[in-house]
Amino acid sequence: MADQVIAVLGGTGAQGGGVVDALLKRPQFRVRVACRNASSDAAKSLERRGVEVLKADLLEEESMRRVFDGAYGAFLVTNFWDPAQMQAETAIGTAMVKLARAVGVHHLIWSTLPDSERLSGGRFKVSHFTGKARVDEAVEGARFPLHTFVQAPMYFQNFIQRMSPQPLPNGGRGWAVPMDPAARVMHAGDVTEVGRAVAAAFAAADKLPRGTYLDVCGGVYSWNDFVGSLNALGHQLQALRVPPEAYDNLFPGAHELREMFQYYEEFTYFGPQNQQRIAAANALVPEGFTGFADWAKVHMKP
């Protein structure tokens, strides 16, 4: 059916912005974005590109009802790092799923991550993974005509944002990490390319099996791999292993990230079903996803 409306949450953010970009390249879709500040520069920029922008807030059900009203599809993503969502990500995601179903959304795509706590038998409590994973059950239980799960990789963009190289105790620069720097366990990629898989899933419709998981992945890496690619470009960086108790004291919130890295080392970023889920995303997006070396050449010049 032509001219289908796709409602996008987080359309001015990293994942949602990539979804908007990819949907706009497909003429069968019209894009509607929920935005807390509909008069912001980002919102105005979307409007100039033909996007319908509605003022809405995940915490205000009536405003979100308007976003979903008349939409064929919806892409839902929550932001753990938003203080308003941090302690209630599962509840917020579940409420949005139920509302989208009640309003009549046909195809829902939920951005999730593995349940690190369940996979580890409770040993690794990575809240920003598990909080999303526990919404999956609500998605399945809502009985949408179509639903799909997408899992974003560890963002390459982190290396120029919250995980940029830092001074190390040995006088060098790079990353202090509470894991084996040689462990190739991190599924990583350009977060904006999540949109490629999402748009392809909406376009595939019922040709894609209901409940498919799509893991978007530019490659699987170790810290040494990241360092090697960057040093080949002229950087002088290193990855230094530190004890977990030392890492916990490096910065506020380090405990959450320490457990995340330890979860990676034991289960990998995407968990034990990663190969089939990566293959499913690659089958939908035959041009593939950008690898770190190519991304770094553009975004991390020395």
C-alpha positions in Angstrom: 0.0 0.0 0.0 1.4 3.4 -1.1 1.8 6.4 1.2 2.0 4.5 4.5 2.7 6.6 7.6 5.5 5.5 9.8 5.7 7.0 13.2 9.2 7.4 14.5 10.2 7.9 18.1 13.6 9.5 18.7 13.6 11.0 15.2 16.1 13.7 16.2 18.4 11.3 17.9 21.0 8.8 16.8 18.9 5.7 16.0 15.7 7.5 15.1 17.5 10.0 12.9 19.0 7.2 10.8 15.5 5.6 10.6 14.1 8.9 9.3 16.9 9.2 6.7 16.3 5.7 5.4 12.5 6.0 5.3 12.7 9.2 3.3 14.5 7.3 0.5 11.5 5.1 0.1 8.6 6.9 -1.6 6.0 4.5 -0.3 6.4 5.9 3.2 5.4 9.2 4.9 7.4 9.9 8.0 5.9 11.3 11.2 8.2 12.1 14.1 7.4 12.6 17.8 9.4 15.5 19.2 9.3 17.1 22.7 10.3 20.4 21.3 8.6 20.8 18.0 10.0 24.3 17.5 13.7 23.2 17.8 16.1 23.6 15.0 16.2 19.8 14.6 12.5 19.6 14.3 12.4 22.5 11.8 15.0 20.8 9.7 12.9 17.6 9.6 9.9 19.6 8.5 11.9 21.2 5.6 12.6 17.6 4.4 8.9 16.7 4.4 8.6 15.1 7.8 5.5 15.6 9.8 6.6 16.7 13.3 4.2 16.4 16.2 4.9 17.7 19.7 4.7 14.7 22.0 6.4 13.1 25.0 6.8 9.5 25.9 5.5 10.3 29.4 2.3 11.8 28.1 0.0 9.2 26.7 -2.5 11.5 24.9 0.3 13.2 23.0 1.6 9.9 21.9 -1.9 8.7 20.8 -1.8 11.4 18.2 1.5 10.2 16.9 0.3 6.6 16.4 -3.1 7.6 15.1 -3.5 6.5 11.5 0.1 5.1 11.3 0.7 1.9 9.4 4.0 1.3 11.2 5.9 2.6 14.3 9.6 2.5 15.2 10.0 2.6 19.0 13.2 3.3 20.9 13.7 4.5 24.5 16.7 6.4 25.8 18.1 4.9 29.0 20.5 7.9 29.4 17.6 10.4 29.6 17.1 11.0 33.3 13.3 10.9 32.8 13.6 7.4 31.4 16.5 5.9 33.3 14.6 4.3 36.1 11.5 3.3 34.1 12.7 2.2 30.6 10.7 -1.1 30.7 7.5 0.5 32.0 7.7 3.3 29.4 8.5 1.0 26.5 5.7 -1.4 27.5 3.2 1.5 27.8 4.1 2.7 24.3 3.8 -0.8 22.8 0.3 -1.2 24.3 -0.8 2.2 23.2 0.5 1.6 19.6 -1.5 -1.6 19.5 -4.7 0.0 20.9 -4.5 2.8 18.4 -4.2 0.4 15.5 -0.5 0.3 14.4 -0.1 -2.6 12.0 3.7 -3.2 12.0 5.8 -2.3 15.1 9.5 -2.4 15.2 11.0 -2.3 18.7 14.7 -1.4 19.3 15.9 -3.8 21.9 19.1 -5.4 23.3 19.9 -8.7 25.0 18.8 -9.5 28.5 22.3 -9.6 30.1 20.8 -10.4 33.5 18.9 -13.5 32.3 21.8 -14.7 30.1 24.3 -14.4 33.0 22.0 -15.9 35.6 21.8 -12.6 37.4 25.6 -12.0 37.6 25.6 -9.0 35.2 23.0 -6.4 35.7 23.4 -4.1 32.7 20.3 -1.9 33.1 20.4 -0.3 29.7 20.4 -3.7 28.1 17.9 -5.5 30.3 15.5 -2.6 30.6 14.9 -2.8 26.8 15.0 -6.6 26.6 12.1 -6.9 29.0 9.8 -5.0 26.7 10.2 -7.8 24.1 7.6 -9.9 25.9 5.1 -7.0 25.7 5.7 -6.7 22.0 5.0 -10.4 21.5 2.0 -10.4 23.7 0.4 -7.4 22.0 -0.3 -9.5 18.9 0.5 -6.9 16.2 -0.3 -8.2 12.7 3.5 -7.7 12.2 6.3 -7.0 14.7 10.1 -7.0 14.3 13.0 -6.5 16.7 16.1 -4.5 15.8 19.2 -4.5 17.9 21.7 -1.6 17.5 25.4 -2.4 17.8 27.9 -0.7 20.1 28.0 2.7 18.4 31.2 3.7 16.6 30.1 7.2 17.5 30.9 6.5 21.1 34.6 6.8 20.3 34.1 10.5 19.5 31.6 11.1 22.3 31.3 9.5 25.7 34.1 6.9 25.1 36.7 9.2 23.5 40.3 8.5 24.2 41.5 9.5 27.7 44.8 9.9 29.5 46.0 6.5 30.9 47.8 5.8 34.2 50.9 4.8 32.3 51.2 8.2 30.6 49.7 7.2 27.3 46.2 7.8 25.8 43.4 5.5 24.9 41.1 3.3 27.0 41.3 1.7 30.4 39.1 -1.4 30.2 38.0 -4.0 32.7 38.4 -6.9 30.2 40.9 -8.6 28.0 41.8 -6.1 25.2 42.3 -9.0 22.8 38.8 -10.5 23.3 37.0 -10.1 19.9 33.4 -9.9 21.4 32.1 -6.4 20.6 29.6 -6.2 17.8 29.9 -2.6 16.7 28.7 -0.3 13.9 27.6 3.1 12.7 24.3 3.7 14.7 22.8 5.8 11.8 22.8 2.6 9.7 20.2 1.0 12.0 17.8 2.9 9.8 18.7 0.8 6.8 17.5 -2.4 8.5 14.4 -0.7 9.9 13.3 0.8 6.6 13.9 -2.5 4.8 11.8 -4.4 7.4 8.9 -2.0 6.9 9.2 -2.4 3.1 9.4 -6.2 3.4 6.2 -6.3 5.4 4.8 -9.9 5.7 7.7 -11.3 3.6 9.7 -11.0 6.8 8.8 -13.6 9.4 6.8 -12.2 12.3 9.1 -11.6 15.4 12.4 -11.6 13.4 15.4 -10.1 15.2 17.7 -8.0 13.1 21.2 -7.4 14.6 22.9 -4.4 12.8 26.6 -5.0 12.8 29.6 -3.5 11.0 31.9 -6.1 12.5 33.0 -7.9 15.7 36.0 -6.3 17.4 38.4 -6.4 20.3 39.8 -3.3 21.9 43.1 -4.1 20.2 41.3 -4.1 16.8 40.0 -0.6 17.4 43.4 0.6 18.5 45.1 -1.0 15.6 42.8 0.6 13.1 43.2 4.0 14.7 47.0 3.8 15.0 47.2 2.8 11.3 45.6 6.2 10.6 48.3 8.0 12.6 46.9 8.0 16.1 49.0 6.8 19.1 46.6 5.0 21.3 46.4 1.9 23.4 44.0 -0.2 25.4 45.1 -0.9 29.0 43.5 -3.6 31.1 42.6 -2.5 34.7 41.2 -4.5 37.6 37.4 -4.3 37.9 37.6 -2.5 41.3 39.9 0.1 39.9 37.6 0.7 36.9 34.6 1.2 39.2 36.3 4.3 40.7 37.2 5.9 37.4 34.0 7.9 36.9 30.4 8.1 38.0 28.4 5.2 36.6 31.5 3.1 35.9 30.0 0.1 37.6 27.3 -0.2 35.0 29.8 -0.1 32.2 32.2 -2.5 33.9 29.5 -5.1 34.2 28.6 -4.4 30.5 32.2 -5.1 29.4 32.4 -8.2 31.5 29.1 -9.4 29.9 30.6 -8.8 26.5 33.6 -10.8 27.3 31.5 -13.8 28.4 28.5 -13.7 26.1 29.5 -11.1 23.3 27.6 -7.9 22.7 24.6 -9.5 20.9 24.6 -12.7 22.9 24.5 -16.3 21.8 22.1 -16.0 18.9 24.1 -13.3 17.2 25.1 -15.1 14.0 21.6 -15.9 12.8 20.3 -12.4 13.8 23.2 -10.6 12.0 22.6 -12.8 9.0 18.9 -11.8 9.0 19.9 -8.1 8.9 22.4 -8.6 6.2 19.9 -10.5 4.1 17.6 -7.5 4.2 20.4 -4.9 3.6 22.5 -6.5 0.8 24.8 -3.4 0.7 25.9 -4.3 4.2 27.1 -2.0 7.0 30.2 0.1 7.4 33.2 -1.4 9.2 35.2 0.5 11.8 38.4 1.1 9.7 36.3 2.8 6.9 34.2 4.7 9.4 37.3 5.9 11.3 39.0 7.2 8.2 36.1 9.7 7.9 35.3 10.5 11.5 38.5 10.0 13.5 41.3 11.6 11.5 44.4 12.2 13.6 
